[in-house]
Amino acid sequence: MSDEREYRHRRIGDKVLRPETLMMGYGYDPHLSEGAVKCPIFQTSTFVFKRAEDGKAFFELAYGLREREPREVPGLIYSRINNPDLEILEDRLAIWDGADAALVFSSGMSAISTALLTFLRPGDAIVHSEPVYGGTEYLLLNILPQFGIRRYGFTAGVPGAMESAVEEARAEGPISVVLIETPANPTNALVDIQACRRLVDSVGQDQARRPVLAVDNTFLGPLWQRPLEHGADLILYSLTKYVGGHSDVIAGAVLGGKENMEQVAGMRTILGTMADPWTGWLLMRSLETLKLRMTSQMKNARYVAEFLLDHPKVRKVRYLGFLDDDDPDREIYQRQCLSPGGTFSFEVDGGEAEAFRLLNALKIAKLAVSLGGTETLAQHPASMTHSDVKPEHQKAIGITPAMIRISVGVEHPEDIIADLEQALEQV
Ligand SMILES: *Cc1c(COP(=O)(O)O)cnc(C)c1O
């Protein structure tokens, strides 16, 4: 991207423009593309160099063979390394979280696995919160140990659990990564990012390199939680969820500071886990309405949560906006989160049979896993997204047979409530 494009539209005078404004044009110069208002889809595998000297210079920068000269423009080479649809998207994504850089991947899982393979080596430990997303859990429990990586989990929301896991891990060797998912899915238990950073700093004092603190920000980010401001080094996303937002694309991202991101970029180039230009284009389109959608989903979720809270057939609502004064998560929530978001879980009076009756009776909300799309989705964690978590462990982390997770969409909130009301009659 040219410097001219890089600095385009970021401020007017000394007024810094807000992310939702920048999503419409930042990083794209129409005059480089026949005046097209929208960035075209650069459906190309490779790019023509004007001169052999340019090709040489582009490779030197892409492979880190020398430092970039002031005002030197890294050129386009090959779509596994870079492509305008991904670069512009990445520049826009980085704005929301205040990151130096972003990289987009073919899925949330390819983002997470590429980031972890960048920083973990045989003998290293990863300490992580629990529960984590099912795919992440499989990677941590079943795949990484085959490469000699030690794994230590701690339950989100249990006082002292994180500290004990770190103690246990560092007694056996270096810790390279601490990975947390907050709020946890589906319980909405919180992990304190600042406390985690203090712990990581203390570990860093007696090993060669401080562990990298990575936060999966899929549930509240980038609107309602900004992990870099609380001390995180890397942010991981499944863009499939709120950022993509229409349940029609699979993608992921990693964001962070320059040094770490250069390493992740190198790994992505070799593993080939980047997204394709068409996905990049779809996500740029999604980013234009990100704030509108997430704001509407957040407001709708509050109406729905309040309706459920008062309903006689609902036992418990695990919504971040309803934390009690004496709940230790409340202080973390107030410091770390900017809204309760649009996804939460609740328990019906009864067990699996009652939960299934409700799910089967829904007319507007769709019975499907995933979350963050424009449409309301509901599912049963115990038998669906978290079915590979053993029943004792499900109980320990707060997943019950009566639990339903709902991702509230942008429909009219009274319609969503009417749907739940008639479905609850079946319970
Ligand atoms: C969905 C999800 C993932 C995995 O993302 P994919 O895009 O499905 O690969 C990772 N983390 C969280 C929190 C998720 O919800």
The ligand as a Tripos MOL2 file, in Angstrom:
@<TRIPOS>MOLECULE
LIG
   15    15     1     0     0
SMALL
NO_CHARGES

@<TRIPOS>ATOM
      1 C1        -15.9640  -20.0440   15.9220 C.3       1 LIG1
      2 C2        -14.8490  -19.7770   16.8650 C.ar      1 LIG1
      3 C3        -13.5370  -20.1500   16.5480 C.ar      1 LIG1
      4 C4        -13.1800  -20.8780   15.2780 C.3       1 LIG1
      5 O1        -13.4260  -20.1130   14.1630 O.3       1 LIG1
      6 P1        -13.7350  -20.7070   12.6780 P.3       1 LIG1
      7 O2        -13.8950  -19.4850   11.8740 O.co2     1 LIG1
      8 O3        -14.9650  -21.5510   12.7920 O.co2     1 LIG1
      9 O4        -12.5460  -21.5310   12.3000 O.co2     1 LIG1
     10 C5        -12.5450  -19.8130   17.4500 C.ar      1 LIG1
     11 N1        -12.8250  -19.1890   18.6190 N.ar      1 LIG1
     12 C6        -14.0720  -18.8430   18.9590 C.ar      1 LIG1
     13 C7        -14.3230  -18.1440   20.2510 C.3       1 LIG1
     14 C8        -15.1300  -19.1210   18.0980 C.ar      1 LIG1
     15 O5        -16.3820  -18.7890   18.4610 O.3       1 LIG1
@<TRIPOS>BOND
     1     1     2 1
     2     2     3 ar
     3     2    14 ar
     4     3     4 1
     5     3    10 ar
     6     4     5 1
     7     5     6 1
     8     6     7 2
     9     6     8 1
    10     6     9 1
    11    10    11 ar
    12    11    12 ar
    13    12    13 1
    14    12    14 ar
    15    14    15 1
@<TRIPOS>SUBSTRUCTURE
     1 LIG1         1 GROUP 0 **** ****
